[in-house]
Amino acid sequence: GDWDRAGEILAEAAVGLQQAGAEGIVLCTNTMHKVADAIAARCQVPFLHIADATGRAIAAKGQRRVALLGTRYTMEQTFYRGRLQEQFAIETLIPEADDRAQINQIIFDEL
């Protein structure tokens, strides 16, 4: 996909919400956090990263190793897993390639 364009569109939406009076921005989709930096860069209000909220909840339970299920992008790329590791020292385990493909297909075609 055109991630740069997606980031621009979401950043424009965030700016519009900010201008409408939003005091913070929450992006309720794991996959689109791939462009979170582009959105946060345009925001003048706090941007809550979903991996930060997740990381805090995991850390509060004293867990350091979790399984991650999501779209192929979320499972395979570092924008989510890397943030959990860097910010919270949480290791994420992901399914094998065939299972990731099946999970991705279910998310997009069946849910």
C-alpha positions as CSV (number, residue, x, y, z in Angstrom):
1,G,0.0,0.0,0.0
2,D,0.9,3.6,-0.2
3,W,1.9,4.1,3.4
4,D,3.1,7.7,2.9
5,R,-0.3,8.8,1.5
6,A,-2.1,6.9,4.3
7,G,0.0,8.8,6.8
8,E,-0.8,12.1,5.2
9,I,-4.5,11.4,5.2
10,L,-4.6,10.4,8.8
11,A,-2.4,13.3,9.8
12,E,-4.8,15.7,8.0
13,A,-7.7,14.1,9.9
14,A,-5.8,14.4,13.2
15,V,-5.1,18.1,12.5
16,G,-8.8,18.6,11.7
17,L,-9.8,16.9,15.0
18,Q,-7.3,19.1,16.9
19,Q,-8.8,22.2,15.3
20,A,-12.3,21.0,16.3
21,G,-11.1,21.0,19.9
22,A,-9.7,17.5,20.5
23,E,-7.2,17.5,23.4
24,G,-5.6,14.3,22.3
25,I,-5.5,11.8,19.4
26,V,-6.2,8.1,19.7
27,L,-5.8,5.9,16.6
28,C,-7.8,2.7,17.2
29,T,-6.1,0.4,14.7
30,N,-2.9,-1.5,15.3
31,T,-1.9,-1.7,11.6
32,M,-2.2,2.0,10.9
33,H,0.3,2.7,13.7
34,K,2.8,2.0,10.9
35,V,2.3,5.7,10.1
36,A,2.0,6.9,13.7
37,D,5.2,9.0,13.5
38,A,3.8,10.9,10.6
39,I,0.6,11.6,12.4
40,A,2.2,12.5,15.7
41,A,4.6,14.9,13.9
42,R,1.6,17.0,12.7
43,C,-0.2,16.9,16.0
44,Q,0.1,19.7,18.6
45,V,-1.9,17.6,21.1
46,P,-0.8,14.3,22.7
47,F,-0.9,11.3,20.4
48,L,-1.5,8.0,22.3
49,H,0.4,5.2,20.6
50,I,-1.5,1.9,21.0
51,A,1.7,0.0,21.7
52,D,2.5,2.3,24.6
53,A,-0.9,1.6,26.2
54,T,-0.4,-2.1,25.5
55,G,3.1,-2.1,26.8
56,R,2.1,-0.4,30.1
57,A,-0.7,-2.9,30.6
58,I,1.6,-5.9,30.0
59,A,4.3,-4.4,32.2
60,A,1.8,-3.8,35.0
61,K,1.1,-7.5,35.0
62,G,4.8,-8.3,35.2
63,Q,4.9,-10.0,31.9
64,R,8.0,-9.7,29.6
65,R,7.1,-12.1,26.8
66,V,3.8,-12.1,24.9
67,A,2.3,-13.5,21.8
68,L,1.2,-11.0,19.1
69,L,-1.7,-11.7,16.8
70,G,-2.8,-9.2,14.2
71,T,-2.5,-8.3,10.5
72,R,0.6,-9.4,8.7
73,Y,2.0,-5.9,8.9
74,T,1.5,-5.7,12.6
75,M,3.0,-9.1,13.2
76,E,6.0,-8.9,10.8
77,Q,7.1,-5.3,10.9
78,T,8.8,-3.5,13.7
79,F,6.5,-0.5,14.2
80,Y,4.6,-2.3,17.0
81,R,6.9,-5.1,18.1
82,G,10.0,-2.9,18.1
83,R,8.2,-0.3,20.2
84,L,7.2,-2.9,22.8
85,Q,10.8,-4.1,22.9
86,E,12.5,-0.6,23.0
87,Q,10.1,1.1,25.4
88,F,9.1,-1.7,27.7
89,A,11.7,-4.5,27.2
90,I,8.8,-6.8,26.1
91,E,9.6,-9.6,23.7
92,T,6.8,-10.5,21.3
93,L,6.4,-13.9,19.7
94,I,4.6,-14.3,16.4
95,P,3.1,-17.3,14.6
96,E,4.9,-19.2,11.8
97,A,4.6,-17.7,8.3
98,D,1.7,-20.0,7.2
99,D,-0.2,-19.1,10.3
100,R,0.4,-15.4,9.9
101,A,-0.9,-15.6,6.3
102,Q,-4.0,-17.4,7.5
103,I,-4.6,-14.9,10.4
104,N,-4.2,-12.0,7.9
105,Q,-6.7,-13.6,5.5
106,I,-9.2,-14.1,8.3
107,I,-8.9,-10.5,9.4
108,F,-9.4,-9.0,6.0
109,D,-11.8,-11.5,4.4
110,E,-13.9,-12.9,7.3
111,L,-14.1,-10.3,10.0
